[in-house]
């Protein structure tokens, strides 16, 4: 792996927390993700299953974690299965984890090759009553691809129909919502790498540069800092493109007088940053651009202050919507009649601010967790209000990553420039 080793106390602790939530005589089985094909003999870069990573730290294909905390044989209470390597695999694909490395990374003492999995599974099932299996229950899941875990669910329910099957995902999703100090540090490091990319951009952007050239600068910084690259497909949007919420073509030339919206984040050790900044291509905001920019920044600042223990996403989004409504009135984009005629399902501000303000962040960019769960210390959220005025060619979004603490919150992107004056000064300091 490119990233530095992670203290396996993280994964040992994660497994302990999961085990404490299981029913008696249970077994948990989680498979790694598949390597996905492109065309011919090509494959996509491997991306590990987040739940398996959370419980083991194993970032390699064809891996399986089995937990049976009440099994009479202590050796079978935690078992990690790895792909057995050989000389041919080493020649063509490189190094694969040894059993010793599997233990060092995960803290699981009993490591076996995957060809022993079926035998061990049958032995464990003989003493088990409940079988916990993972499925993708993310609210935004729209995938039609069948995963290794999906196939295993079908296989198990066909072979062993009389066991009591349990949903693992609700438990893991709830656990993953609260980040440990180690996880927060990993996310913060991804934010630090993202900061370095943004500062490089402030030195290089000017009229005539292409969006994809900006993307390339970020990629250079991310890869140079042990990141696998972008946490998600980057948005580098100049001018009107900034009003397209999921613009990812990044193929247009930046023009004098336009704004450029950049929604980018670095990945580090499978944890993710998620940042948005909007800057003037020529280094100076126009009066109108500055008015809108400051309005978005005020909403972001106030929205961040609302992230504290005890609230919830629906309550929070409602409050942010009220803040945004006031700013849009001041900007002349809404009037009192618009507000009077709005409904709860279609608030007036949605014309210029169409998306949510925050989502969970962690091993997944849109991380798992109930939107109704009350905010608790250790939760990490994005804060990303925006105003998009298509008729004025203005699209502005500002986004930071914030962890909730006992007394309020901590901004993990606090060192990334965001105030208009600082951005203008940095963009013009060497010109």
LODO-57108 format. One record per residue (C-alpha): residue number from 1; residue in one letter; x, y, z. Coordinates in steps of 0.05 Angstrom, whole numbers, always signed. Each point is the difference from the previous one (the first is absolute). Layout:
% residues N
   i aa     c1     c2     c3
 NUM  a      X      Y      Z
...
% end
This chain:
% residues 431
   i aa     c1     c2     c3
   1  x     +0     +0     +0
   2  x    +22    +71    -12
   3  x    -24    +25    +68
   4  x    +37    -10    +65
   5  x    -20    -59    +45
   6  x    -62    +12    +44
   7  x     +1    -20    +73
   8  x    -38    -66     +1
   9  x    -32    +22    +66
  10  x    -50    +35    -45
  11  x    -24    -66    -31
  12  x     +5    -39    +65
  13  x    -45    +52    +33
  14  x    -48     +1    -59
  15  x     -9    -76     +5
  16  x    -12     +4    +75
  17  x    -54    +52    -10
  18  x    -34    -42    -53
  19  x     +3    -64    +42
  20  x    -34    +36    +58
  21  x    -61    +12    -45
  22  x     -9    -71    -25
  23  x    -50    -52    +24
  24  x    +26    -62    +36
  25  x    +31    -56    -43
  26  x     +9    +44    -61
  27  x    +48     -2    -58
  28  x    +19    +60    -44
  29  x    +29     -8    -70
  30  x    +23    +57    -45
  31  x    +34     -7    -68
  32  x    +45    +49    -35
  33  x    -24    +36    -62
  34  x    +12    -30    -68
  35  x    +50    +28    -49
  36  x    -46    +31    -51
  37  x    +11     -7    -76
  38  x     +5    +55    -52
  39  x     +6    -30    -70
  40  x    +39    -57    -31
  41  x    +49    -21    +55
  42  x     +0    +67    +36
  43  x    -20    +13    +72
  44  x    -17    +60    +43
  45  x    +44    +18    +59
  46  x    -18    -42    +60
  47  x    -44    +32    +53
  48  x     -9    -39    +64
  49  x    -67    -13    +33
  50  x     -7    +54    +54
  51  x    -29    -47    +53
  52  x    +56    -50     -8
  53  x    +51    +56     +5
  54  x    -34    +27    +62
  55  x     +6    -67    +35
  56  x    +69    -22    -25
  57  x    +39    +53    -38
  58  x    +13    -52    -54
  59  x     +6    +37    -66
  60  x     +6    -59    -48
  61  x    -46    -38    -45
  62  x    -27    -70    +15
  63  x     +0    +10    +75
  64  x    -52    -23    +50
  65  x    -13    +17    +73
  66  x    -37    -51    +44
  67  x    -20    +15    +71
  68  x    -33    -50    +47
  69  x     +9    +30    +69
  70  x    -35    -55    +39
  71  x    +32    -60    -34
  72  x    +29    -51    +49
  73  x    +67     +0    -37
  74  x    +33    +67    +14
  75  x    +41     -6    -63
  76  x    -63     +3    -42
  77  x    -29    +62    +32
  78  x    +38    +45    -48
  79  x    +27    -27    -66
  80  x    +29    +39    -59
  81  x     +5    -34    -67
  82  x    +50    +24    -52
  83  x    +15    -18    -71
  84  x    +58    -49     -1
  85  x    +55    +24    -45
  86  x    +50    -37    -43
  87  x    +59    +15    -45
  88  x    -42    +14    -62
  89  x    -46    +49    +38
  90  x    +61    +34    +28
  91  x    +30     +8    -70
  92  x    -63    +27    -32
  93  x    -35    +38    +56
  94  x    +53    +11    +54
  95  x     -1    -11    +74
  96  x    -61    -26    +37
  97  x     -9     -1    +74
  98  x    +32    -55    +40
  99  x    -37    -29    +60
 100  x    +47    +38    +46
 101  x    -15    +65    -36
 102  x    -75    -15     +6
 103  x     +7     -6    +75
 104  x    +43    +63     +5
 105  x    -50    +42    -40
 106  x    -65    -27    +30
 107  x    +18    -25    +70
 108  x    -34    -66    -19
 109  x    +44    -57    +25
 110  x    -29    -56    -41
 111  x    +14    +12    -74
 112  x    -14    -53    -52
 113  x     -1     -5    -75
 114  x    -67     +6    -35
 115  x     +1    -72    -22
 116  x    -12    -17    +74
 117  x    -61    +45     +4
 118  x    -55    -51    -14
 119  x    +27    -50    +51
 120  x     +5    +52    +54
 121  x    -68    +29    -16
 122  x    -34    -68     +7
 123  x    +36    -12    +66
 124  x    -24    +68    +27
 125  x    -71     -8    -26
 126  x     -8    -64    +39
 127  x     +3    +41    +64
 128  x    -38    +61    -25
 129  x    -72    +23     -2
 130  x     +2    +69    -31
 131  x    +36    +19    -65
 132  x    +15    +74    -11
 133  x    +13    +19    -72
 134  x    +13    +68    -32
 135  x    -39    +33    -56
 136  x     +4    +69    -30
 137  x    -55    +38    +36
 138  x    +24    +70    -15
 139  x    -58    +47    -14
 140  x    +31    +21    -66
 141  x    +19    -70    -24
 142  x    -21     -9    -72
 143  x    +50    -52    -22
 144  x    -22    -59    -43
 145  x    +67    -36     +9
 146  x     -2    -64    +42
 147  x    +56     +0    +51
 148  x    +37    -58    +33
 149  x    -41    +12    +62
 150  x    -65     -1    -40
 151  x    +20    -67    -31
 152  x    +18    -28    +68
 153  x    -68    +20    +29
 154  x    -35    -39    -55
 155  x    +46    -60    +10
 156  x     -9     -2    +75
 157  x    -75     +7     -1
 158  x     -4    -55    -51
 159  x    +46    -49    +36
 160  x    -21    +16    +71
 161  x    -73    +23     -2
 162  x    -17    -16    +73
 163  x    +50    +47    +33
 164  x    -22    +68    +27
 165  x    +27    +52    -48
 166  x    +14    +70    +26
 167  x    +16    +66    -34
 168  x    +71    +20    +16
 169  x     -2    +68    -35
 170  x    -45    +38    +50
 171  x    +48    -17    +56
 172  x    +63    +16    -38
 173  x    -29    +63    -29
 174  x    -18    +24    +70
 175  x    +70    -16    +26
 176  x    +35    +32    -60
 177  x    -39    +65    +12
 178  x    +44    +15    +61
 179  x    +73     +8    -20
 180  x    +55    -19    +48
 181  x    +58    +49    +12
 182  x    +43    -42    -48
 183  x    -53     +7    -55
 184  x     -7    +74    +11
 185  x    +76     +8     -8
 186  x     -2    -39    -65
 187  x    -57    +44    -27
 188  x    +37    +62    +23
 189  x    +63    -23    -36
 190  x    -41     -8    -64
 191  x    -24    +72    +12
 192  x    +73    +22     +8
 193  x    +19    -31    -67
 194  x    -61    +34    -31
 195  x    +24    +67    +28
 196  x    +67     -8    -34
 197  x    -35    -12    -66
 198  x    -44    +62     +8
 199  x    +59    +45    +17
 200  x    +36    -24    -62
 201  x    -61    +18    -42
 202  x     -2    +70    +28
 203  x    +70    +10    -27
 204  x    -15    -26    -70
 205  x    -71    +18    -21
 206  x     -9    +57    -50
 207  x    -42    +13    -62
 208  x    +15    -49    -55
 209  x    +15    -59    +44
 210  x    -43    -62    -14
 211  x    -42    -34    +53
 212  x    +36    -66    -11
 213  x    +66    +35    +13
 214  x    -26    +20    +68
 215  x    -21    -72    +12
 216  x    +70    -23    -19
 217  x    +32    +46    +51
 218  x    -43    -29    +55
 219  x    +16    -71    -22
 220  x    +75    +16     +2
 221  x     -4    +26    +72
 222  x    -44    -57    +24
 223  x    +42    -55    -30
 224  x    +64    +32    +26
 225  x    -27     -4    +71
 226  x    -15    -75     +4
 227  x    -72     +8    -22
 228  x    -31    -48    -50
 229  x    -28    +63    -32
 230  x    -69    +33     +0
 231  x    -50    -23    +52
 232  x    -53     +7    -54
 233  x     -5    +24    -72
 234  x    +22    +73     +5
 235  x    -43    +59    -22
 236  x    +41    +56    -32
 237  x    -53    +47    -26
 238  x    +13    +68    -31
 239  x    -54    +51    -15
 240  x    -69    -30    -14
 241  x    +26    -70    +13
 242  x     +0    +18    +74
 243  x    -76     +1     -4
 244  x     -1    -74    -20
 245  x     +2    -36    +67
 246  x    +35    -63    -25
 247  x    +41    +28    -57
 248  x    +60    -46     -9
 249  x    +22     +9    -72
 250  x    +53    +51    +20
 251  x    +15    +15    -73
 252  x    -12    +75     -8
 253  x    +48    +59     -1
 254  x     -4    +49    +59
 255  x    -20    +71    -20
 256  x    +17    +68    +27
 257  x    -55    +25    +46
 258  x    -28    -69    +15
 259  x     -1    -38    +65
 260  x    +27    -71     +7
 261  x    -33    -49    +48
 262  x    +44    -58    +23
 263  x    -32    -58    +37
 264  x    +60    -46    +14
 265  x    +29    -41    +56
 266  x    +59    -45    +12
 267  x     -6    -72    +23
 268  x    +49    -25    +53
 269  x     +1    -71    +28
 270  x    -71     -9    -27
 271  x    -25    +60    +40
 272  x    -25    +60    -38
 273  x     +1    +76     -2
 274  x    -55    +39    -35
 275  x    +15    +73    -14
 276  x    -33    +53    -44
 277  x    +30    +68    -15
 278  x    -20    +52    -51
 279  x    +51    +50    -25
 280  x     +3    +56    -52
 281  x    +38    -23    -62
 282  x    +36    +67     -7
 283  x    +14     +7    +74
 284  x    -52    +53    +16
 285  x    -74     -7    +17
 286  x    -49    +47    -33
 287  x    -46    +39    +46
 288  x    -58    -47    -14
 289  x    +42    -62     +6
 290  x    +25    +24    +67
 291  x    -70    +14    +24
 292  x    -22    -71    -15
 293  x    +65    -30    +25
 294  x     -6    +35    +67
 295  x    -72    -22     +6
 296  x    +20    -73    -10
 297  x    +57     +7    +50
 298  x    -47    +29    +52
 299  x    -47    -58     -8
 300  x    +58    -49     +5
 301  x    +26    +33    +63
 302  x    -68     -1    +34
 303  x    -15    -70    -24
 304  x    +66    -24    +30
 305  x    -20    +31    +66
 306  x    -64    -42     -1
 307  x    +40    -65     -2
 308  x     +1    -19    +73
 309  x    -24    -58    +42
 310  x    -75    -11     +4
 311  x    -25    +24    -67
 312  x    -16    -43    -61
 313  x     +7     +7    -75
 314  x    -74    +16    -15
 315  x     -2    +54    +55
 316  x    +67    +26    -23
 317  x    -18     +5    -73
 318  x    -64    +37    +17
 319  x    +39    +51    +40
 320  x    +51     +9    -56
 321  x    -56    +10    -49
 322  x    -26    +58    +41
 323  x    +70    +31     +2
 324  x     +5     -7    -76
 325  x    -68    +31    -11
 326  x    +21    +63    +36
 327  x    +63     +6    -42
 328  x    -38    -10    -65
 329  x    -49    +54    +20
 330  x    +58    +48    +13
 331  x    +31    -18    -68
 332  x    -66    +17    -35
 333  x     -8    -72    -25
 334  x    -63    -11    +41
 335  x    -54    +47    +23
 336  x    -50     -3    +56
 337  x    -53    -27    -47
 338  x    +45    -59    -18
 339  x     +8    -16    +74
 340  x    -74     +9    +14
 341  x    -19    -50    -54
 342  x    +52    -53    +16
 343  x    -19    -68    +28
 344  x    +37    -47    +47
 345  x    +11    -48    -59
 346  x    +23    +55    -47
 347  x    +33    +57    +39
 348  x    +16    +62    -40
 349  x    +75     -4    +11
 350  x     +3    -65    -40
 351  x     +0    +40    -64
 352  x    +71    +22    +15
 353  x    +23    -52    +51
 354  x    -22    -69    -24
 355  x    +40    -49    +42
 356  x    +10    -18    +73
 357  x    +50    +36    +44
 358  x    +34    -60    +33
 359  x    +13    -74     -4
 360  x    +40    -50    +41
 361  x    +73     -8    -21
 362  x    +49    -56    +13
 363  x    +20    -64    -36
 364  x    -52    +19    -51
 365  x     -7    +71    -25
 366  x    -75     -3    +11
 367  x    +11    -42    +62
 368  x    -51    -46    +32
 369  x    -44    +19    +59
 370  x    -73    +16    +15
 371  x    -21    +71    -17
 372  x    -44     -2    +62
 373  x    +54    -18    +50
 374  x    +14    +58    +48
 375  x    +68    +33     -9
 376  x    +53    -29    +46
 377  x    +74    +14    +12
 378  x    +41    -37    -52
 379  x    -48    +10    -58
 380  x    +33    +32    -61
 381  x    -41    +42    -48
 382  x    +10    +43    -60
 383  x    -29    +71     +1
 384  x    -13    +23    -72
 385  x    -51    +54    -15
 386  x     -3    +30    -69
 387  x    -35    +51    -43
 388  x     -9    -13    -74
 389  x    -25    +58    -43
 390  x     -3    -28    -71
 391  x    -24    +65    -31
 392  x    +61    +36    +29
 393  x    +51    -54    -16
 394  x    +16     -5    +75
 395  x     +7    -65    +37
 396  x    +32     +2    +69
 397  x     +7    -56    +50
 398  x    +44     -2    +62
 399  x    +13    -64    +38
 400  x    +40    -22    +61
 401  x     +4    -65    +40
 402  x    -19     +5    +73
 403  x     +3    -49    +59
 404  x    -49     +8    +57
 405  x    +31     +5    +69
 406  x    -26     -2    +71
 407  x     -7    +75     +1
 408  x    -16    +16    -73
 409  x    +43    -15    -61
 410  x    +70     +3    -30
 411  x    +11    +20    -73
 412  x    +49    -49    -31
 413  x    +11    +49    -58
 414  x    +11    +61    +44
 415  x    +68    +13    -33
 416  x    -27     +1    -72
 417  x    -11    +72    -24
 418  x    -73    +18     -8
 419  x     -8    +75    +12
 420  x     -4    +41    -64
 421  x    +56    +48    +20
 422  x    +48    -56    +15
 423  x    -15    -35    -65
 424  x    +11    +63    -40
 425  x    +65    +15    +37
 426  x    +27    -70    -12
 427  x    -20     +1    -73
 428  x    +35    +66    -12
 429  x    +60     -6    +46
 430  x    +48    -24    -54
 431  x    -29    +40    -58
% end
